Amino acid sequence: MKLFENYNTAVQKYGEKIVRELLDNGLPPKYLLSACRFVKEGHNSNEIVFYFRQWMTYVANNNKNIDVNKLSFDEFYQTIHKYKLDYIVPNKIYSDETASFGKLNNAKDVQRIPVQNQWCIKSQRKFDDYTKQGYLFFVIYLPNEPLPFTFVIAAVFEGNVEFYDSYDYEQFEDLRFGNNGDDDHNNYQKKLPDPITTYLYDIAAKQGEALDLAKENNNQEIKENNNKYKKMNKKQVIQS
């Protein structure tokens, strides 16, 4: 009954031509009133149907309390953008107009990233294998960058930051003496906002400090064991 009322009201208010055009393009009837309003304001009907499909995927599935009929087109668009970012960039840590950045906690988070990719950590087994070794994974979304750099996986391991494009190719850093930073790793990194690089390298620094401390403790333990061994040998020599 409600859908029939929406149809009749939309036809009376905006005309049958707009209503039929939207329905023929695949718009669900329950969104007719707001969709017709947006078209009447000058937006293309195909564009509106596309946005409503995104609304259903990213907004309606996560928050059923938002009434699209009470939103302006700008509010409608920004709401889609917000929920879309929350979906495709899970566990978001940072976001601005040029970049978004989030932590990957499991393979399902990786699988949500909407781009064809070759990342092996889409497999939960592989993801677990790496995290058990100490890897931490993040996703970086640069909407203005072409593939395969629109989405990049950042991995932090043993004090190093690594970048993998969507073909799973690492952006290698040239560590040779005299290199001025003109390599794949640094050229990609220059595209990132400072808060993202700062966050990643803060984690890498803490990992490096932990490794140095573990190495120092291990060396100290070896030294103490060697001293004990020398004392035991010396005691045995004296007794003999």
N, C-alpha and C positions, 0 to 999 in steps of 0.2 A: 504493500500500500504506500509506504514512504517513498519508494523509488518512483512509483507512478505519480505521486504528488510532486516530486522533484522535477520530473519530466514536464508535467503540465505547467508548473510555475515557471520553469526555465523558458518554455516556449512562449508563454504569455509575456514574460519580462524582456526576453532577448531575441525572440523570433525563432522560427523553426529551422531556418537555414543554418544558423550557428549551432543549434542543438544537434541537428543531423550530422553536421560536419564533424563535431567532436565525437559523437557516438560511433560514426563510421571509421574514425581513426583509432577506436579502441578505448575511449574513455569510459571507466565504470560509471554508471548512471548516478551513483550517490554523490559524485563530485560535480555534477552538472552546473549547479548554481554558481559555485565559485569559479569554475572553469569558464563558463560563459561570461562572467564579469571580467575576467582577465582578458579574454578575447575582445570584448567590447572596449576595453581600455587600450587596445592596439597591439596585443601580443598575438603571434602566429598560433593557429590552432594545433598544428603539428608539434610545435615547441611546447605548448601547454600540456598536451597529452604525454609527451616525453617526461616533463617535470612531474606530472602526477604519478607516473609509473615509479619514478624515483621516490616520490612521497610515500607511496605504498610500501616500497622496499625498505627504506631507511627510517622513515618517521612513524608511519602507522603501525608497523610491526613492533616498535619499541615504546611508543607513547600514544595510547588511544584517547587521551584526554585533550589533545590539541584540536580545536575546532577551526578548520581551514576557512570556514565561511566568515570568520571574524578577522582574518588576516589580510593585509594589503599584499600586493604582488611581491614587493621587496621583502616583507616579513616572511612570506611563503617561501621565497627563494633562499633567504638566509637560513631559515629553519632546515630546509633540505640540506644545505651546505654543511651546517653544523652537525647534523645527525649522520650525514654521509662520512664526514671526517672521523667521527667517533667510531664508525663501523670499519672503515678501511685502514685507519691508523689506530689500532687497539692500544689501550692503556697509555693514552696520550700524555706526554710529558711537556711538549712545547708545540706551539702553533702560531703562525702569523700568516700574512697574505702570500708569502712566497714559499713557505716550508711548514711541514708538520712532522712530528717525531714522536715515536712511541716504543714501548718495550714489548718484546715478543716473549710470552711466557710458555707457549706450547705450539705444537704444529697447527692447531686450529687457528691460532692468531695469524700464522703465516698463510694459511689457505684462504683467509678473508681478503688478502691483498688482491685487488681486481686487475691483475695484469698477467699475461702469459709469462711464465718464468721457469727457470731450470733449478731453482734452489732445492738442494737435497733435504733441507730441514723441513720441507713440507711433510715428510714422513716423521711420525712421532718417535719411531725407533732411532732414526738418525738424530733428531733433535735431542733426545735423551742422551745419546752417545756423546754428543759434543758438550752438553751442559754438565755431564758428569766429569768431564775433563777440566771444567772451569770456565767454559765459554759463556758469555752473556750476549744476547742478540737484541737488536733494535731495528726498526724500519724507519727510513727517511723518505718522505714524499715531497718531491719538488714538482708541482703541477705545471710549471713553465718549461721544464726540461723534457726533451724528446726521449723516447725509449732508446736504449735500455736503462736510462738514468732517471726516469720518472719516479720509480721506486727502487731503492737501494737498501740492501741489508748491511748494517754495521755490526761487526763482531769485535768484542773486546776480550782479549785473552793474553795472559801473562804479561800485562803491561803494554800491549800493543793494540792499536785500533786498525781494523781491516775493513775495507769496503768491497761489496760484491754487487755488481749490476744484475739486472733481471735475467741475464744469460748465465749467471753464476760465475762470471769472470772477475777475479780479484783485480782491484786497481792498485798495482804494485808501486811501492815507494822506492826510489833510487837512492840508496844509502852510500853510494860511492863518494869519496872525498872530492869536494869541489862542486858537487851537484847544487844548483841554485833553487831547487824545489820545483823544477819544471818536469814533473813526472805525472803519471795518471792519478796516483793517490792524492798528491797535493793540488793538482788542477781541479779534481772533483771537490776536494775539501774547501777550496776557495769559494765555492758556490753556496756553502752552508752558512746560516746565521751563526754569530758567535756563541749564543747560548747552547746550541747543539754541540759544537766542537768542545766547548768548555765542559759540558756535562760528560761527554765521552772520555775526554782526556783526564778529567778528575778521577773517574773510575779506573782508568788505565794506570794512573799514578799510584793509587791505593793498592792495586794489584802488584805493581812493581815494588812498592815498599814492603808488602807482605812477602814477596819472593826473596827480597834481600834479607829480610829478618830471618826467614826460614833457612836460607843459605848460611847466614851468620851463626844461627843456633846449631845447624848441622856441623859446621866447621869447628865450633866450640866443643861439641859432643865428641867429634873425632879426635880433637886435641886432648881432651880429658881422658878418652879411652887409651890413646897412645901413651899418655903419662902413666896411667895405671899399669899398662902393659910393661913399660920400662921399669917401673918400681918393682913389679912382680919378678921380672927377669933378674934385676939387681939383687933382690932378696934371695932368689934361688941360687945365684952365683956365690953369694956370701955364705949361705948355709952349706953348700957343697964343698 
